[in-house]
Amino acid sequence: MKMRAMVLREYKKIENKPLSLEELSIPAPRDKEILIEISVCGICRTELDEVEGRLPTKLPVIPGHQIIGRIKELGSSVKKYRIGKRVGVAWIYSTCGLCNYCKNGLENLCSNFIGTGCNADGGYAEYIVVNEDFVYPIPERFSDSEAAPLLCAGAIGYRALKLCKMKDGDVIALYGFGSSAHIVFQLIRFLFPNSKIFVFTKRRGDRASELALSMGADWVGETGESPPIKFNCAIDTTPVGVSILEALRNLDRGGRLIINLIRKETSINGLDYVTHLWGEREIKTVANVTRNDVSEFLEIASRIPIKPEIVKFRLEEANDALLMLKYGKYTGSGILVIR
């Protein structure tokens, strides 16, 4: 049996269309593994880092780590799920389960962390095999397309927000307003109803800033501008280094900046201790997610409920979708419709 998949065999700029549509054998589940027939897969900036070589992957690899589908086949030792169950797969494909990080709730820092669609084949395909311990039941209130971006953009945004140590009434800034930030925005409004949200985008009047305004941001500006008041915490999801300096410049004393992405495309140049760090300002990075992050977020997201802005593409349009993401040609969350 064969399946269609978009495969990366060589790192290239996305403009050169590095993903090729191929027919591959459908993988067979072993032991505790399940075979999932994929319906949709979310599109993430991490895939840009992979195809353009900023994030090393196994080669060849099938990218994609925001996967929704139904269980088609069970391995011989599977006990948690039944055939036909709708499930999701996130960035965390597996960990060792034995190291101190894994034993202490920090499996995201495991030295043997395997990323879906990076170190293991992912969801730009019709099928995927994954261990039953690393899949998630999907709340019924979400369609497949609505659920997909919750598995990474949402879950890693949730982890970033937790790391902010934000309190209700604090002012938070979001640098960048793409898939993750527009989901986190809704989470902040739900958890911290008395807080103000400032949004910084590449330029005033762009698609991202218009989306932020339509969602009710308290202030929207261009990266490089100063907001009405300094903020207590910030989350950066941009691919550029300058946003780090800008966030620190506008961060109040004792505030914390969370950098929520895997790779920057440009360097962080000109960091000055007095201007950017003095006053007990902090920088913390998000590294991957834990299974608990994903499970907790899905439960909260269903209560809000989160409503992602969705733009759909066909599987064979993956190169074009990533090119549009690179240049900000759509807002919200991109989705590859597999079936």
N, C-alpha and C positions, 0 to 999 in steps of 0.2 A: 504494500500500500504506500502511496506517495502523498505528500502534502506540499503546498506552496509556501515559500518563505522568502523574505528579503534578507540577503546574506552579505555581510561585510567580509571581504577577503584581503583588502589592502587599504591602509589609511590614506585618505585623500580629502581635499576640501569638498564640502558638500556641493559646491557648484559643479564639480566633476561627476556627480551622481555615482558615488561609490557603492551603493547598495544595488545588488542584482537580484531580480526575481528568478528563483530556481525551484525545481522540483526535487525534494529530498525524501528519504524514507521516514515514515512516521516512527518516532521512538517508542520502544516497548517498556512499560513500567516493570520494575523489579522490586521485590520485597515490600518496603513501606512506601513505594512510589505510586503516584496516580498519573494517569494520562488525562489531560484536559483538552477538550475541543474548544478552541478559543473563538469567542465571538467578537471582542474588541480588544485593542491594546492602546493605552495612552501614549502620547508622544512627549518626551522629556528633553530638556536641554542637555542632560547627561549623554543622550545619544549623539548629540553634536560633538561633545568632547570625545566620544568613542570613535566616531567615523573620521574625525579630523586629527586623531592621534594624540590629543592632550591627555586622555585617559587610556592607558594600555589595556587591551583586551586579549582574550585568546583569539586566535585567527585560524580558520574562519569562525565567525560568530553570527548568530541571529540576535540582533538587539531587541530591546523592549522589556520593560519591567513594571508596567501597570496593566495587568492582565485580568480579564474577566472571561469566564467560560464555564462549561459544564463537564463534570467527570464522565469520561467515556469508558475507562477501563481501570481496574484496580490491581495493584501488585499483590503477591501472595500473602503478605503480612499486614495489609491495611486494615485498620479497625475503626477509624474515626469517621469515615465517609462512605457514602453509597453512590452507586452509579446514577447520574442524572442531577446530582446536587450542584447548584451554582456556587462557584468559589472564585477567589481572587488570588493572584500571586503578586508580591511586591518586590522591592529591590533586594531584600534579604532572602537569598536562595538557600543558604545553609551556613552553619558555623560549626566549630569543633564540639561545642557543648561541654568541654572538659577544662578549659583554662580558667584562670581567676576572673577574667572579664565575663565569660559566659556564666559562671557560677554566681556572679554578683550583680546580675541585671544589666550588664554592659556588653552584651553579645555583639553590639554594633562595633566594638573596638577589638574584637577577636582577630588575631593574626591570620586565621584561616577563614575569614569572612569571604563568602562567595557571593558576588553580585549577579543577580538575574540579568541576562542579556549582556553580560560583560565577561565574567569568568565561567558562565554557563549559558547555554542557548536560551533565548528569551521569547518574547511574544509577538514579534513581527512575523508570525507564522500561523498555520492553521491548528497546530498542536504543540503542547509542551509536556514534558515529564518533570515532576517535582515531588519531593518527599512530603507525605501527608502532614507532617508537623510544621510545614512552612506555607500552608495555604489558609485562607480565611473565608468563613461564611459571609455572604454579602446581604446586608439588610434589604428586605423586600421592597422598601419604599423607593429604592434607587433603580433606575434603568441600568442596563449594562454600560451605556455610554456615560451616564452620570457617575457611576461607581468607579470607573477606571482611574480617573485622576485623583481620587481619594487615596489610592494605594501608595502614591509617592508624593505628588505635589501636596496633597493634604496631610499625609502622615508625617512627612519630614518637616512640613510647616508647623505641625502640632508639636513636634519635638523642639523645633527652634523656639516656639512660643514658650514652652515650658522652661527652656534654658534662659529665657529673658528674666525670669523671676518677677514677672509683671504683677502689679496689684491694681485692683479696680480704682479708677481715678487717675492712673498714670497716663502720660502721653507717650504714644509709640509711633515710630516712623517706619514706613516700609519703603526701602529703596528698590525700585523695580516693581512692576505690577503685572506679572505674567500669571502662569497657571497656579503656582504655589501661593503667591501673595493674594490673589483675588479670592482664594479659598480661605486663607488665614484671616483675611479681613472679616469674613463672616463669622469665623470662630471668635475673634476678638470682640465683635459686637455682642455675641451671645454670652461670653464668659465675663466680660468687663464692660457692662453697659454704660458706665459713667466715665469711660476713658475717651480721649480724643485720638483720632488716627490721622497722621500726616502721610501723604504719599508723594514720593519723588519719582519722576520718570525721565526719559531721555530728553524730551522737549515738551513744552506746553502745547496742548492741542493735539498730541498724538493719540493713537488708538487707546493706549494704556491709560493715559490721563483722563480721556473721556469716559472710559469704563469706571475709573475710580470716582469721578464726579457723579456718575449715574448711580453708583452704589452708596453715595452719601459720605464720602471722605470729608473730614473737617477742614482740610486744607490740601491742595494739590499744587506742587511746584516742580520746577526743573532741577535736576541734580546740578548743584553749584549755587542754588539760591539758599537764602536763610529763611527758615520758617518763622511764624509770628513769635513763638517761644521755643526755648530749648526742650528737647524731649528726654524722657527717662530711660527709654530703651529703643532699640532699632533692630530690624531684620533686613539684611542685604541679600538679594537674590540676583544681582546683576552680574554680567560676565566681565566687568571692567574694574580696575584697581582704584580709580579715582573716587568711586563711590564710598570706599572705606574711609578715605581721608575726609570726605564731606560729612559722612555720618558721624565720625568722631568729633569733627569741628562743631557740629550742632548738638552733640550729646551733652546733657547736663552732668554736673559733677556726681560721681557715684553711679553713673549709668552704665549700661552694658549693651554692647553691639554683638549680635549673632550673625556670623557669616554662613549663609545657608546655600552652599553649592559645592561641587567637588573641585572644579578648576576655574581659575580666573584666566581670561584670554589676554589680559594686559597686566603689567606689574603694578605693585603698590609702591609708588615712588614718592619720596618727600615726607615720609613719616617723621614728625617732629615731636619729641617727648612733651614739651611744654604745651604746644598748641593742641596736640591730639590726645595725649594720654594722661597728663598731670590732672590731679583732682580725683584720683581713684576711679578713672574710667577703665572699663574692661573690654577685651575682645575675646570672644569664644566662638569656636567653629562647631558646626554640626558634622558629624562623621557617620554616615549611614543611618539606619533606623533599627530598632529592636522589634521583635514580633509584638511585644506589649504595646509599643507606640501605635502600631497599625490597628490592633484590636481595640484599644482605648478610643482611638480617633474615630473608627467606624461607628462605635456606639454613640459618641457625642454627635457626630455628623448626622446620624439618623434622627436625633432629637431636635436638631436646630430647625429644619433640616438644611444642610448645605445644598446649594444649587449652583454647580459649576456652569460657566459659559462654555459651550461646546462647539467646536468646529470639526466636521467630519471629513475624512479622506479615505479613499480605497487603499488596500494593502499595497498595490503596485505604485501608488503615489507617495510612498514614504520619502523618497529623495526630495520631491517637491515640497512636501509638508515641512521637512526639516529646514529646507532653504527659506521658506516663508517664516519659520520660527526664528531663524538667525537674523533676519532683517525686520522683524516685528510686523509682519504683514497680516497677522490676525491676533485677536485678543482672546484671553481665556485659555482653555485647554484643547489641544489638538487630539483627535481620536482616529486611529486606524480601524476601519470597519472590516473585519476579516470575513464575517458571514452575515 
